[in-house]
Amino acid sequence: MVEEFAWTAGLLGAAALTLPKLKRRLELSRAKHPSLTGHSRMAKRLARLLPGYAYDEAQFFNSDGAPDAIVQLRRAGFYALAGRLQAKAPKSIALTKEMRDGIPDLRFTGAYRVPFQYSPFLRQHISTGAFVQSASGVTVTDLDGNHYYDLTGSYGVNVLGVDFYKQNMAEGAALTQDLGLVLGMLHPCVADNVKRLKAISGKDDVSFHMSGTEAVMQAVRLARYHTRKKHLVRFSGAYHGWWEDVQPGPGNPLPPRETYTLREMHEASLKVLRTRKDIACVLVNPLQALHPNKNAPGDSTLLDSSRSASYGPAQKEAYAAWLKQLREVCTQRGIVLIFDEVFLGFRLAPGGAQEYFGVQADLVTYGKTLGGGFPVGVVCGSRSLMQRFREDKPADICFARGTFKEHPYVMGAMNAFLRQLETPAVQALYQNLDTTWDTRRERFNARMAAEGLPVQAANMQSIWTISYTTPSRYNWMYQYYLRDAGLGLSWVGTGRFIFSLNYSEADFDAVLDRCVQAARLMRQDGWWHTLNSQDMHELSNKAIKRTVLRETLRQFSSRWFGRA
């Protein structure tokens, strides 16, 4: 009887200890994004299993079962396009091909511009140049003298126009040239930079770093150091640099070790923050307001037309409300709230996303444009969080250094940038930004609709994403027609147009005309034909996904089991 009682008591005790853990685990599972982006280990396993395969010429032009007449249109249009691109930029293309042997980034970006099934054949026949020799206004000029309207935004650096940054770089060099390359000791302009950044961020302390990625790494290190907790929370789809802890799934050799990838704008995520005791910080990239819980868009994933994004007054209000909820929960639980404004900082407003959404973070990271044209990363935060040592425990420190983190030329250009930021001319660029860019987006969409073209844009001010209104397997071809029309895009293609704020109405009209011109020609060449010749049914995104799944399973079966 005693043994039976002891066994029962032990069982109940074990259950009492286990049930709360199971409950917390279930809550965490509910808060994770249900896609692979929320489950990094599973994503890594599947990435290793996914077989690569490539279409031959016949499949390349007819992966959707189009009629023969349409296939011939595509083939003729494709080779004509390839010829035009080559004839326009032989020097730029030749140097790019030569440098692929020494620059692995060129091999990577070249391979991942389009879905992998199409990539080998396309790279064999269509080339674009990666080299440019000058930039002015809102255009860049390649080695062959071709001018392209710049929609790359220099990956977000170019907020105010290339001429603005040329001036900053020249002024910064002139300001600090007497010091030259002296590192460790500080040029006096650093003191002015700190004062200005404290006023902009509303924080006590400032630290300088060599990139945005490094700034985010340091912010997370500080949060872990001061909270004595390990885990960070990031939200599905958000980008915070290329380092291990914040890049789950494919693209990282190892899955994050102490990272929770949760659903943004979801009550289950707030519940996890309220109940778990192991969370040091929450990372927010405010750009996700444009496409919550979705990865940064790129044409390499355009297997169909299901890509979507949306932003306007309603979405801004909803996202601001979400940030306020995060602020409240983090304050209650002693969790450090970090705004990663490396990409968006100084683009939405002079005070960044904190000003734009009306929410103050504990730590804010900046980068890109803040360097005035040079590489930089910055962390701003409260005195208590930015402290890197403990007086009462002299060996307990949070060490962080970087040889070039206060490079005189970088600090000088930053000083020029921050001073220019306060001038009436620059302040005028920030006036009514939402209205200006939303009006331009509406004009873009109205023009496309009037022309019967299956192209639509969504935007968060000057950051745009293109989506497609008709199911198609060939939307990624649009980036090459845009290049042919004189528009310069980054390697992610039509997933991201980044305008600088100095685009005039005339400049934007020129871009719009070229977008329409490119879309007309792409339609004329048969890429947006939607009728399947085998069953005479309209294509659908669902049917396209099923086709790709069947192809993948056949390849998997053949590779692993020797069956076709």
VMD Tcl script that draws the C-alpha trace (Angstrom):
set ca {
  {0.00 0.00 0.00}
  {2.79 2.36 0.92}
  {4.68 1.50 -2.26}
  {1.55 2.03 -4.31}
  {0.97 5.40 -2.67}
  {4.58 6.41 -3.24}
  {4.36 5.36 -6.91}
  {1.15 7.36 -7.37}
  {2.59 10.39 -5.62}
  {5.71 10.19 -7.76}
  {3.63 9.99 -10.90}
  {1.55 12.97 -9.86}
  {4.68 14.90 -8.97}
  {6.24 14.15 -12.33}
  {3.04 15.21 -14.05}
  {2.96 18.44 -12.03}
  {6.48 19.21 -13.21}
  {5.92 18.11 -16.79}
  {2.53 19.64 -17.58}
  {3.64 23.31 -17.27}
  {6.57 22.56 -19.58}
  {4.26 20.89 -22.08}
  {1.90 23.84 -21.87}
  {4.69 26.32 -22.56}
  {5.95 24.17 -25.41}
  {2.48 24.03 -26.96}
  {2.11 27.81 -26.64}
  {5.46 28.25 -28.37}
  {4.44 25.91 -31.18}
  {1.23 27.86 -31.71}
  {3.18 31.12 -31.89}
  {5.70 29.88 -34.42}
  {4.86 30.67 -38.01}
  {3.24 27.54 -39.52}
  {5.42 27.69 -42.65}
  {9.00 26.44 -42.86}
  {10.22 29.93 -41.95}
  {9.03 29.28 -38.41}
  {10.72 25.87 -38.18}
  {14.36 26.34 -39.09}
  {15.58 22.80 -38.42}
  {12.89 21.29 -40.61}
  {13.63 23.87 -43.30}
  {17.31 22.94 -43.25}
  {16.52 19.23 -43.61}
  {14.19 19.83 -46.53}
  {16.71 22.15 -48.18}
  {19.25 19.33 -48.16}
  {16.72 16.94 -49.70}
  {15.28 19.23 -52.38}
  {16.65 18.02 -55.73}
  {17.91 20.49 -58.26}
  {16.84 20.04 -61.85}
  {16.87 22.14 -64.97}
  {14.58 22.54 -67.96}
  {15.83 21.87 -71.43}
  {14.96 24.26 -74.25}
  {11.55 22.72 -74.93}
  {10.55 22.78 -71.25}
  {11.95 26.28 -70.76}
  {9.55 27.76 -73.31}
  {6.60 25.49 -72.51}
  {6.54 24.63 -68.81}
  {2.86 25.64 -68.69}
  {1.50 23.61 -71.60}
  {0.97 26.60 -73.92}
  {-0.09 26.17 -77.57}
  {2.65 25.80 -80.17}
  {2.00 29.26 -81.60}
  {2.63 30.84 -78.19}
  {5.76 28.76 -77.66}
  {7.15 30.03 -80.96}
  {6.34 33.62 -79.94}
  {8.23 33.13 -76.70}
  {11.22 31.58 -78.40}
  {11.48 34.37 -80.94}
  {10.96 37.06 -78.31}
  {13.52 35.48 -75.99}
  {16.32 35.35 -78.52}
  {15.50 38.85 -79.76}
  {15.68 40.15 -76.19}
  {18.97 38.35 -75.61}
  {20.38 39.93 -78.75}
  {19.30 43.44 -77.77}
  {20.80 43.17 -74.28}
  {24.10 41.87 -75.64}
  {24.31 44.51 -78.38}
  {23.63 47.34 -75.91}
  {26.23 46.43 -73.30}
  {29.05 44.24 -74.69}
  {31.78 45.76 -72.48}
  {29.73 45.57 -69.27}
  {28.68 41.99 -69.99}
  {32.17 40.86 -70.97}
  {33.74 42.14 -67.74}
  {30.94 40.60 -65.68}
  {31.52 37.19 -67.30}
  {35.26 37.48 -66.74}
  {34.88 38.40 -63.07}
  {32.58 35.48 -62.29}
  {35.80 33.46 -61.98}
  {36.98 35.63 -59.10}
  {33.83 37.05 -57.44}
  {31.58 34.34 -55.99}
  {28.81 36.89 -55.33}
  {28.41 37.29 -59.09}
  {28.01 33.55 -59.51}
  {25.45 33.42 -56.72}
  {23.34 36.39 -57.80}
  {23.47 35.28 -61.42}
  {22.18 31.83 -60.53}
  {19.40 33.04 -58.22}
  {17.77 35.77 -60.28}
  {15.07 33.36 -61.47}
  {13.57 30.02 -60.34}
  {16.30 27.39 -60.41}
  {14.56 25.23 -63.03}
  {14.94 28.00 -65.61}
  {18.27 29.41 -64.47}
  {20.85 27.32 -66.42}
  {19.22 27.80 -69.81}
  {18.58 31.48 -69.20}
  {22.17 32.14 -68.07}
  {23.42 30.39 -71.18}
  {21.57 32.82 -73.46}
  {20.81 36.07 -71.59}
  {23.45 38.19 -69.90}
  {23.39 41.50 -68.08}
  {26.25 43.62 -66.81}
  {27.08 44.12 -63.14}
  {29.57 46.97 -63.69}
  {28.76 50.68 -63.91}
  {31.15 53.59 -64.19}
  {29.19 56.63 -63.04}
  {25.99 57.83 -61.42}
  {24.17 61.14 -61.43}
  {20.72 62.32 -60.45}
  {18.57 59.18 -60.50}
  {20.50 57.26 -63.14}
  {23.59 55.07 -63.43}
  {25.77 54.64 -66.53}
  {27.37 51.36 -67.53}
  {30.72 50.77 -69.28}
  {29.03 51.09 -72.67}
  {27.49 54.48 -71.96}
  {23.93 53.22 -71.38}
  {21.89 55.15 -68.82}
  {19.52 53.30 -66.49}
  {17.05 54.72 -64.01}
  {18.32 53.40 -60.69}
  {15.76 51.28 -58.86}
  {18.31 49.41 -56.77}
  {18.59 52.11 -54.11}
  {22.09 50.75 -53.41}
  {20.40 48.12 -51.23}
  {18.74 50.90 -49.22}
  {21.72 53.22 -48.79}
  {20.58 55.69 -51.42}
  {17.74 57.52 -49.67}
  {18.44 61.06 -50.85}
  {20.16 60.65 -54.23}
  {23.70 59.80 -55.35}
  {24.75 63.44 -55.73}
  {23.84 64.03 -52.11}
  {26.16 61.23 -50.99}
  {28.98 62.31 -53.28}
  {28.83 65.66 -51.52}
  {28.81 64.01 -48.07}
  {31.80 61.85 -48.95}
  {33.78 64.81 -50.28}
  {32.92 66.99 -47.27}
  {33.76 64.17 -44.88}
  {37.12 63.59 -46.52}
  {37.94 67.31 -46.42}
  {36.91 67.54 -42.77}
  {39.09 64.65 -41.60}
  {41.95 64.47 -44.13}
  {44.47 66.04 -41.75}
  {43.92 63.11 -39.39}
  {43.90 60.53 -42.18}
  {44.10 56.92 -41.07}
  {44.42 57.29 -37.33}
  {42.26 54.73 -35.54}
  {41.45 54.32 -31.87}
  {41.66 58.05 -31.17}
  {38.65 60.10 -32.22}
  {38.19 63.02 -34.58}
  {36.15 65.85 -32.96}
  {33.30 65.33 -35.44}
  {32.50 62.10 -33.57}
  {31.31 64.18 -30.60}
  {28.91 66.11 -32.82}
  {27.67 62.88 -34.42}
  {26.88 61.44 -31.00}
  {24.94 64.54 -29.92}
  {22.87 64.50 -33.10}
  {22.17 60.77 -32.94}
  {21.10 61.02 -29.32}
  {18.61 63.71 -30.30}
  {17.30 61.72 -33.28}
  {16.98 58.38 -31.47}
  {15.91 59.71 -28.09}
  {18.54 57.49 -26.44}
  {21.40 58.09 -24.00}
  {24.33 56.35 -25.64}
  {25.70 55.62 -29.11}
  {28.16 52.99 -30.35}
  {29.64 52.73 -33.82}
  {30.22 49.59 -35.87}
  {31.29 48.63 -39.37}
  {28.01 47.34 -40.81}
  {24.32 47.02 -40.08}
  {24.72 43.30 -39.46}
  {27.40 44.00 -36.85}
  {25.21 46.63 -35.17}
  {22.34 44.16 -34.79}
  {24.74 41.52 -33.44}
  {25.94 43.95 -30.78}
  {22.41 45.00 -29.82}
  {21.48 41.35 -29.25}
  {24.71 40.76 -27.29}
  {23.92 43.68 -25.01}
  {20.36 42.46 -24.45}
  {21.61 39.00 -23.51}
  {24.31 40.45 -21.28}
  {21.98 42.66 -19.26}
  {18.97 40.33 -19.02}
  {21.11 37.21 -18.46}
  {18.78 35.37 -20.83}
  {19.73 33.62 -24.05}
  {16.84 33.55 -26.48}
  {15.90 36.19 -28.99}
  {12.58 36.47 -30.76}
  {12.46 37.39 -34.42}
  {9.40 37.38 -36.64}
  {8.86 35.27 -39.69}
  {10.16 36.79 -42.90}
  {12.11 39.61 -41.26}
  {15.72 40.18 -42.30}
  {18.31 41.20 -39.71}
  {21.57 40.49 -41.50}
  {23.33 37.32 -42.54}
  {24.61 36.09 -39.18}
  {23.58 32.75 -37.78}
  {21.12 33.60 -35.00}
  {18.78 35.67 -37.17}
  {18.76 33.78 -40.47}
  {16.75 30.60 -40.04}
  {16.37 27.86 -42.59}
  {18.02 27.80 -46.02}
  {20.88 30.22 -46.47}
  {22.56 29.41 -43.18}
  {24.81 26.34 -42.71}
  {23.46 25.85 -39.18}
  {19.99 26.52 -37.76}
  {19.82 29.25 -35.10}
  {20.55 27.84 -31.67}
  {18.65 30.13 -29.32}
  {16.14 31.86 -31.57}
  {12.35 31.72 -31.72}
  {10.83 32.65 -35.07}
  {7.26 33.67 -34.27}
  {4.25 35.02 -36.12}
  {4.12 38.76 -36.37}
  {0.88 40.58 -35.47}
  {-0.48 37.51 -33.69}
  {-1.84 37.10 -30.17}
  {-0.11 33.74 -29.72}
  {3.26 35.46 -30.03}
  {2.32 38.00 -27.37}
  {1.32 35.13 -25.10}
  {4.76 33.55 -25.48}
  {6.39 36.87 -24.58}
  {4.15 37.19 -21.51}
  {4.83 33.69 -20.17}
  {8.34 32.54 -21.06}
  {11.30 33.40 -18.84}
  {14.14 32.77 -21.29}
  {13.64 35.67 -23.77}
  {16.27 38.39 -23.77}
  {15.04 40.53 -26.65}
  {12.59 40.98 -29.50}
  {13.88 42.08 -32.90}
  {11.59 44.09 -35.18}
  {12.25 45.09 -38.78}
  {9.54 47.69 -39.48}
  {9.71 47.00 -43.23}
  {7.63 43.90 -42.51}
  {4.58 46.14 -42.29}
  {4.58 45.88 -46.11}
  {4.36 42.08 -46.08}
  {4.02 40.66 -42.55}
  {5.43 37.16 -42.05}
  {6.73 36.97 -45.61}
  {10.33 36.86 -46.73}
  {11.84 39.70 -48.70}
  {10.47 39.16 -52.23}
  {12.72 38.05 -55.03}
  {12.04 36.84 -58.55}
  {13.83 33.55 -57.83}
  {10.66 32.41 -56.04}
  {8.22 33.52 -58.74}
  {6.95 30.09 -59.74}
  {3.41 31.47 -59.96}
  {1.59 34.76 -59.30}
  {0.77 34.35 -55.63}
  {3.26 36.95 -54.37}
  {1.45 39.72 -52.53}
  {2.07 42.80 -50.43}
  {-0.11 45.62 -49.16}
  {0.40 48.85 -47.28}
  {-1.64 51.98 -46.65}
  {-3.18 54.00 -43.81}
  {-5.05 50.98 -42.41}
  {-1.94 48.79 -42.42}
  {0.12 51.58 -40.88}
  {-2.39 51.95 -38.06}
  {-2.54 48.19 -37.48}
  {1.23 47.84 -37.43}
  {1.63 50.79 -35.06}
  {-0.91 49.15 -32.74}
  {1.09 45.91 -32.89}
  {4.32 47.72 -32.02}
  {2.59 49.36 -29.05}
  {1.47 45.93 -27.84}
  {5.02 44.68 -28.13}
  {6.26 47.73 -26.25}
  {3.83 47.08 -23.38}
  {4.64 43.37 -23.10}
  {8.39 43.90 -23.29}
  {8.22 46.56 -20.59}
  {6.15 44.30 -18.33}
  {8.47 41.32 -18.80}
  {11.84 43.05 -18.83}
  {12.46 42.06 -22.45}
  {14.61 44.36 -24.58}
  {12.74 45.69 -27.62}
  {15.10 46.29 -30.55}
  {14.13 48.20 -33.68}
  {16.32 47.15 -36.58}
  {16.27 50.31 -38.70}
  {19.37 49.49 -40.70}
  {17.31 49.42 -43.89}
  {14.48 51.84 -43.12}
  {16.24 54.31 -40.86}
  {16.05 57.89 -42.23}
  {13.84 56.77 -45.13}
  {10.36 56.91 -43.56}
  {11.06 60.03 -41.48}
  {14.07 61.95 -40.12}
  {13.51 60.15 -36.82}
  {13.06 56.78 -38.47}
  {10.44 54.18 -37.64}
  {10.27 55.29 -34.01}
  {8.99 58.66 -35.17}
  {6.90 57.25 -38.02}
  {5.00 54.69 -35.91}
  {5.11 56.62 -32.64}
  {6.76 53.85 -30.59}
  {10.08 53.99 -28.73}
  {12.33 50.94 -28.64}
  {14.97 50.15 -26.01}
  {17.73 49.77 -28.57}
  {17.77 51.03 -32.17}
  {20.20 49.98 -34.87}
  {21.02 52.11 -37.90}
  {23.28 51.65 -40.89}
  {23.42 52.09 -44.65}
  {22.50 55.72 -45.39}
  {23.77 57.06 -42.05}
  {27.38 56.61 -43.20}
  {26.82 59.37 -45.76}
  {28.02 57.02 -48.50}
  {30.47 54.91 -46.48}
  {29.84 51.60 -44.63}
  {28.60 51.99 -41.07}
  {26.51 50.48 -38.30}
  {25.22 52.25 -35.20}
  {23.50 51.19 -31.98}
  {21.61 53.73 -29.87}
  {20.18 52.83 -26.49}
  {19.62 53.65 -22.84}
  {22.64 54.06 -20.58}
  {21.76 50.94 -18.60}
  {21.60 48.73 -21.71}
  {24.63 50.19 -23.49}
  {26.94 49.69 -20.50}
  {29.49 46.95 -21.30}
  {30.87 46.16 -17.86}
  {29.85 45.84 -14.21}
  {31.70 47.83 -11.57}
  {31.02 45.19 -8.90}
  {32.17 42.30 -11.14}
  {35.21 43.50 -13.10}
  {35.60 40.26 -15.08}
  {31.96 40.26 -16.21}
  {32.10 42.31 -19.41}
  {30.43 42.47 -22.82}
  {33.40 43.05 -25.07}
  {32.87 44.64 -28.48}
  {35.43 46.38 -30.64}
  {36.11 46.92 -34.31}
  {39.23 48.32 -35.91}
  {37.46 50.62 -38.36}
  {34.34 51.42 -36.34}
  {35.16 55.14 -35.98}
  {37.13 55.56 -39.18}
  {37.71 59.32 -39.64}
  {36.39 59.45 -43.21}
  {33.24 57.54 -42.23}
  {32.67 59.78 -39.24}
  {33.25 62.85 -41.39}
  {30.73 61.75 -44.04}
  {28.26 60.87 -41.28}
  {28.67 64.35 -39.87}
  {27.96 65.87 -43.26}
  {24.89 63.63 -43.60}
  {23.50 64.55 -40.18}
  {24.04 68.26 -40.78}
  {22.38 68.09 -44.20}
  {19.47 66.20 -42.65}
  {18.50 69.39 -40.81}
  {18.55 71.68 -43.83}
  {15.26 73.01 -45.27}
  {15.97 71.37 -48.64}
  {16.28 67.88 -47.16}
  {13.44 68.41 -44.69}
  {11.23 69.34 -47.65}
  {11.85 65.90 -49.19}
  {10.22 64.32 -46.15}
  {7.01 66.32 -46.41}
  {3.93 64.19 -47.20}
  {6.01 61.16 -48.16}
  {3.13 58.72 -47.71}
  {0.87 60.81 -49.94}
  {3.54 61.39 -52.60}
  {4.49 57.76 -53.03}
  {0.98 56.36 -52.58}
  {-0.23 58.69 -55.33}
  {2.55 57.46 -57.59}
  {1.66 53.85 -56.85}
  {-1.99 54.54 -57.68}
  {-0.95 56.06 -61.01}
  {1.23 53.06 -61.73}
  {-1.56 50.58 -60.98}
  {-4.20 52.59 -62.86}
  {-1.98 52.78 -65.94}
  {-1.28 49.05 -65.88}
  {-4.95 48.24 -65.43}
  {-5.95 50.58 -68.26}
  {-3.45 48.84 -70.54}
  {-4.76 45.41 -69.52}
  {-1.32 44.43 -68.19}
  {-1.13 41.93 -65.29}
  {1.28 44.03 -63.19}
  {0.49 45.80 -59.91}
  {2.60 47.51 -57.26}
  {2.41 47.75 -53.49}
  {4.61 50.16 -51.58}
  {5.79 51.38 -48.24}
  {6.61 54.89 -49.36}
  {9.57 54.63 -51.75}
  {10.04 50.86 -51.33}
  {7.96 48.94 -53.85}
  {7.11 45.33 -54.58}
  {5.66 44.19 -57.89}
  {2.99 41.50 -57.96}
  {1.17 39.85 -60.84}
  {-2.58 39.59 -61.30}
  {-2.68 36.73 -63.82}
  {-1.38 33.22 -63.00}
  {1.86 32.63 -64.88}
  {5.09 30.69 -64.61}
  {7.06 33.40 -66.38}
  {6.63 36.59 -64.34}
  {10.37 36.58 -63.56}
  {11.07 37.39 -67.23}
  {9.74 40.90 -66.60}
  {13.04 41.97 -64.98}
  {14.87 41.41 -68.28}
  {12.35 43.39 -70.29}
  {12.70 46.19 -67.73}
  {16.47 46.10 -68.15}
  {15.98 46.31 -71.90}
  {13.74 49.34 -71.34}
  {16.45 51.19 -69.41}
  {15.70 50.39 -65.76}
  {18.39 49.19 -63.38}
  {17.19 46.57 -60.87}
  {19.05 44.67 -58.18}
  {19.55 40.92 -58.48}
  {16.25 40.20 -56.67}
  {14.44 41.53 -59.75}
  {10.94 42.95 -59.52}
  {10.52 41.98 -55.87}
  {12.05 45.23 -54.74}
  {12.11 48.64 -56.41}
  {13.93 51.12 -54.16}
  {13.45 54.72 -55.28}
  {15.55 57.54 -53.87}
  {13.55 60.47 -52.51}
  {14.94 62.86 -55.12}
  {12.85 61.27 -57.89}
  {10.90 64.10 -59.50}
  {7.51 63.67 -61.12}
  {9.21 63.72 -64.52}
  {11.65 61.03 -63.41}
  {8.84 58.86 -62.09}
  {6.82 59.35 -65.30}
  {9.84 58.13 -67.27}
  {10.08 55.00 -65.10}
  {6.35 54.38 -65.44}
  {6.51 54.69 -69.23}
  {9.35 52.19 -69.34}
  {7.52 49.74 -67.08}
  {4.50 49.88 -69.40}
  {6.68 49.57 -72.50}
  {8.41 46.48 -71.04}
  {5.12 44.87 -70.00}
  {3.57 45.44 -73.43}
  {6.49 43.75 -75.14}
  {6.50 40.87 -72.66}
  {2.80 40.30 -73.32}
  {3.38 40.55 -77.06}
  {6.06 37.87 -76.79}
  {3.56 35.44 -75.23}
  {4.89 35.09 -71.70}
  {1.57 35.93 -70.06}
  {-0.56 33.54 -72.09}
  {-2.74 31.64 -69.61}
  {-4.55 28.96 -71.65}
  {-3.27 25.39 -71.33}
  {-3.43 23.71 -74.74}
  {-3.91 20.22 -73.30}
  {-7.15 20.75 -71.44}
  {-8.01 24.28 -72.67}
  {-8.40 25.46 -69.08}
  {-7.11 28.69 -67.65}
  {-3.99 28.33 -65.56}
  {-4.31 28.86 -61.81}
  {-1.72 29.39 -59.12}
  {-2.90 26.19 -57.46}
  {-2.44 24.19 -60.66}
  {1.04 25.64 -61.16}
  {2.06 24.67 -57.63}
  {0.80 21.13 -58.22}
  {2.81 20.86 -61.43}
  {6.00 21.98 -59.69}
  {5.34 19.57 -56.82}
  {4.93 16.66 -59.23}
  {8.17 17.62 -61.00}
  {10.00 17.78 -57.69}
  {8.67 14.43 -56.50}
  {9.70 12.77 -59.76}
  {13.21 14.16 -59.40}
  {13.34 13.13 -55.75}
  {12.18 9.62 -56.58}
  {14.67 9.30 -59.39}
  {17.57 10.55 -57.31}
  {16.91 8.62 -54.12}
  {15.17 5.50 -55.36}
  {16.32 5.21 -58.95}
  {12.78 5.54 -60.34}
  {11.63 8.00 -62.99}
}
mol new
graphics top color blue
foreach p $ca { graphics top sphere $p radius 0.5 }
foreach p [lrange $ca 0 end-1] q [lrange $ca 1 end] { graphics top cylinder $p $q radius 0.2 }
display resetview
